[in-house]
Amino acid sequence: MEALDSLKDHAREFTEATGINIELVEEGNRIFILLKRVRLSPGLRPDVSDVLFIADTQYPLSTLDMFWTEVEVVWSDGAVPRCADAIEEYVGRRWRRFSWHANLPSSPARNRLLDHLAFVEARWAEERKP
């Protein structure tokens, strides 16, 4: 199965499980995965943001790494989250890059979109701890 086909299946499962809609945008050897209006962790503002994951044409054999949010996402005190000060442009929009790496073994048989969102949410909670 091609990467885009796998991603379409995983996006459908992801939306069914989370209620979050996904748009897939293929550009060259990258596939941009736009998660629409994700509720952010307490302590971040604004409360919701689009979130971007980037896959390649080897998905699901290749792992997802890092993630991006809308530029306005910061901690409630206005501080930029650690390792999230880079602003990059993809699919015609500017994004805040969270250079947070899972570095975990993963199985291509699993839904990597669900796994990556779980990683993102766990890291936000971890970063929020005093």
C-alpha positions in Angstrom: 0.0 0.0 0.0 1.3 3.4 -0.9 2.1 6.0 1.8 -0.9 8.2 0.9 -3.3 5.3 1.0 -2.0 4.3 4.4 -2.2 7.8 5.6 -5.8 8.1 4.4 -6.7 5.0 6.3 -5.0 6.2 9.4 -6.5 9.7 9.1 -10.0 8.1 8.9 -9.3 6.0 12.0 -7.8 9.0 13.8 -10.8 11.2 13.1 -13.2 8.4 14.3 -11.2 8.0 17.5 -10.5 11.7 18.3 -13.1 13.8 16.5 -10.2 15.8 15.0 -10.4 16.3 11.2 -7.3 15.8 9.1 -6.3 17.3 5.7 -3.5 15.6 3.8 -1.3 17.6 1.4 1.2 15.8 -0.8 4.2 17.9 -2.0 7.1 16.1 -3.6 8.4 13.3 -1.2 6.5 14.9 1.8 3.0 14.4 2.9 1.8 17.2 5.2 -0.8 16.1 7.8 -2.9 19.0 9.0 -4.9 18.3 12.2 -7.7 20.8 12.4 -8.5 22.6 15.7 -6.7 20.4 18.2 -7.5 21.2 21.8 -4.2 22.1 23.4 -2.9 21.2 26.8 -3.9 23.3 29.8 -1.2 25.9 30.2 -0.9 26.7 26.5 -2.7 29.5 24.7 -4.8 29.7 22.7 -7.0 26.8 23.6 -7.0 25.3 20.1 -4.6 25.3 17.2 -4.1 23.5 13.9 -1.2 21.0 14.3 1.0 19.8 11.6 2.8 16.5 11.3 5.1 15.7 8.3 5.4 12.2 6.8 7.3 11.0 3.8 6.6 8.6 1.0 7.9 5.7 3.2 5.1 6.0 5.7 4.3 3.9 7.7 7.8 2.5 7.7 9.3 5.8 8.5 8.6 7.5 11.8 6.9 10.8 12.4 9.2 13.3 14.1 8.6 16.7 15.7 5.3 18.6 15.2 4.2 22.2 14.4 1.5 24.4 15.7 0.2 27.8 14.7 2.8 30.5 15.5 0.6 32.0 18.3 0.9 29.0 20.5 2.8 29.8 23.7 2.5 29.0 27.5 -0.1 31.0 29.3 2.5 33.3 30.7 3.6 34.2 27.2 6.8 32.2 27.2 7.7 30.2 24.1 7.9 26.5 24.9 11.3 24.9 25.2 12.7 23.9 21.7 9.8 25.6 20.0 11.3 29.0 18.9 11.8 28.2 15.2 9.2 29.4 12.8 8.9 27.6 9.5 6.6 27.8 6.4 4.8 24.8 5.0 1.7 24.5 2.8 1.5 28.3 2.5 1.4 28.9 6.3 3.8 29.8 9.1 4.2 27.2 11.9 5.9 27.1 15.3 8.2 24.0 15.2 8.3 21.9 18.3 11.7 20.2 18.0 10.6 17.4 20.4 11.7 13.9 19.3 9.9 10.7 20.4 12.9 8.4 19.8 10.7 5.5 20.6 10.4 2.2 18.7 7.2 2.0 16.7 5.4 -0.5 14.7 4.3 0.1 11.1 1.2 -2.0 12.0 0.0 0.7 14.4 -1.7 4.0 13.6 1.3 6.3 13.8 -1.0 9.4 13.8 -2.7 8.3 17.0 0.7 7.4 18.5 2.3 10.7 17.6 -0.6 12.7 19.0 -0.3 10.7 22.2 3.4 11.6 22.3 2.6 15.3 21.7 0.1 15.4 24.5 2.4 13.5 26.9 5.2 16.0 26.2 3.0 19.0 26.8 2.0 17.6 30.1 5.6 16.8 31.0 6.8 20.3 30.0 4.1 21.8 32.2 5.4 20.2 35.4 7.2 22.6 37.8 
